[in-house]
Amino acid sequence: MPDPTINLVPVIIAGVINMILGSLWYSPFVIGKLWMRAMGKTEEEIKQGFSTGAMGMTYVVNTISSLVFAYVLAHIIKFASLSTFAQGVNVGFWVWLGFVVTTVIPGYMYESRPKMLYFLFIIYQLISITIMGGVLAIW
């Protein structure tokens, strides 16, 4: 059941921050080229792998996921009565370590995915979740 005491403005802002950071992180200007090499694909192969509809659905699911993550993180921050950016970053770090790092690695290992993909993903998640935590705590 939704909690009416959670301010949705910072939740939406944190979700948008996650999306913006992801688009920057995976752009050719940051790690996009390295990510494609780790995937063993070219830019053309990646574009061919997604139809317009599939890409649109991917963005919709990613946006919803970002917003849900921000909403849950807001609950954790509220429950802990945090109010400073540093406290939010700290909680973001522990959420990242306990829930992202530990739950994502088995999938990468069982699927025999390149370790580089795992590290690129979790580093992005570390940056994003800690910033999201900081933003949510100060609101």
C-alpha positions in Angstrom: 0.0 0.0 0.0 1.4 3.4 -0.9 2.6 5.5 2.0 1.1 9.0 1.8 3.8 10.5 4.0 6.5 9.8 1.3 7.1 12.9 -0.7 6.9 11.8 -4.4 8.7 14.8 -5.8 12.2 13.6 -4.5 11.3 10.1 -5.5 10.6 11.2 -9.1 13.8 13.3 -9.0 15.9 10.4 -7.7 14.4 8.1 -10.4 15.2 10.7 -13.1 18.7 11.0 -11.7 19.1 7.3 -12.1 17.9 7.4 -15.7 20.2 10.4 -16.6 23.2 8.8 -15.0 22.5 5.5 -16.8 22.3 7.3 -20.2 25.5 9.1 -19.5 27.3 6.1 -18.1 26.5 3.9 -21.0 27.2 6.6 -23.6 30.2 6.4 -25.9 31.7 9.4 -23.9 32.0 7.4 -20.6 32.0 3.6 -20.8 29.7 2.8 -23.8 32.5 1.6 -26.0 34.1 -0.5 -23.3 30.6 -1.9 -22.5 30.1 -2.9 -26.2 33.5 -4.6 -26.3 32.7 -6.5 -23.1 29.4 -7.6 -24.7 31.3 -8.6 -27.8 29.0 -6.5 -30.0 29.3 -3.5 -32.3 27.0 -0.5 -32.1 25.2 -1.8 -35.2 24.6 -5.2 -33.7 23.1 -3.6 -30.6 20.8 -1.4 -32.6 19.7 -4.4 -34.7 19.0 -6.4 -31.6 16.2 -4.0 -30.6 13.2 -3.1 -32.6 11.7 0.3 -31.9 9.0 -1.3 -29.9 11.4 -3.4 -27.9 13.6 -0.4 -27.2 10.6 1.6 -26.1 9.4 -1.2 -23.8 13.0 -1.4 -22.3 12.9 2.3 -21.5 9.4 2.0 -19.9 10.5 -0.9 -17.7 13.8 0.8 -16.8 11.9 4.0 -15.9 9.4 2.1 -13.7 12.2 0.2 -12.1 14.1 3.4 -11.3 11.0 4.9 -9.7 10.2 1.8 -7.7 13.8 1.6 -6.5 13.7 5.3 -5.5 10.4 4.8 -3.7 11.7 1.9 -1.7 15.0 3.7 -0.9 12.9 6.7 0.3 11.1 4.3 2.8 14.5 3.1 4.1 15.7 6.6 4.5 12.5 7.7 6.2 12.5 4.7 8.5 16.1 5.5 9.5 15.2 9.2 10.1 18.0 10.4 7.9 18.3 14.1 6.9 21.7 14.8 5.5 23.2 14.1 2.1 26.1 12.2 3.7 23.7 9.9 5.7 21.7 9.2 2.5 24.9 8.4 0.6 25.9 6.0 3.4 22.6 4.2 3.3 22.8 4.1 -0.5 26.2 2.5 -0.2 24.9 -0.2 2.2 21.8 -0.9 0.0 24.1 -1.2 -3.0 26.5 -3.5 -1.2 23.8 -5.7 0.4 21.2 -5.9 -2.3 22.7 -5.0 -5.7 26.3 -6.4 -5.5 25.1 -9.7 -3.9 22.0 -10.3 -5.9 23.5 -9.5 -9.4 26.7 -11.5 -9.2 25.2 -15.0 -9.2 23.3 -14.2 -12.5 26.4 -13.0 -14.2 28.3 -16.1 -12.9 25.6 -18.7 -13.9 25.2 -17.1 -17.3 29.0 -17.0 -17.8 28.8 -13.3 -18.6 32.0 -11.3 -18.8 33.3 -10.0 -15.4 33.8 -6.6 -17.0 30.0 -6.3 -17.6 29.4 -7.0 -14.0 31.9 -4.4 -12.8 30.6 -1.8 -15.2 27.1 -2.4 -14.0 27.7 -2.4 -10.3 29.9 0.7 -10.5 27.1 2.5 -12.2 24.7 1.3 -9.6 27.0 2.4 -6.8 27.2 5.9 -8.2 23.5 6.1 -8.9 22.2 4.6 -5.6 24.5 6.7 -3.4 23.4 9.9 -5.2 19.8 8.9 -5.0 20.2 8.2 -1.3 21.7 11.6 -0.7 19.0 13.4 -2.7 16.2 11.5 -0.9 17.7 12.2 2.6 17.9 15.9 2.2 14.3 16.3 1.0 
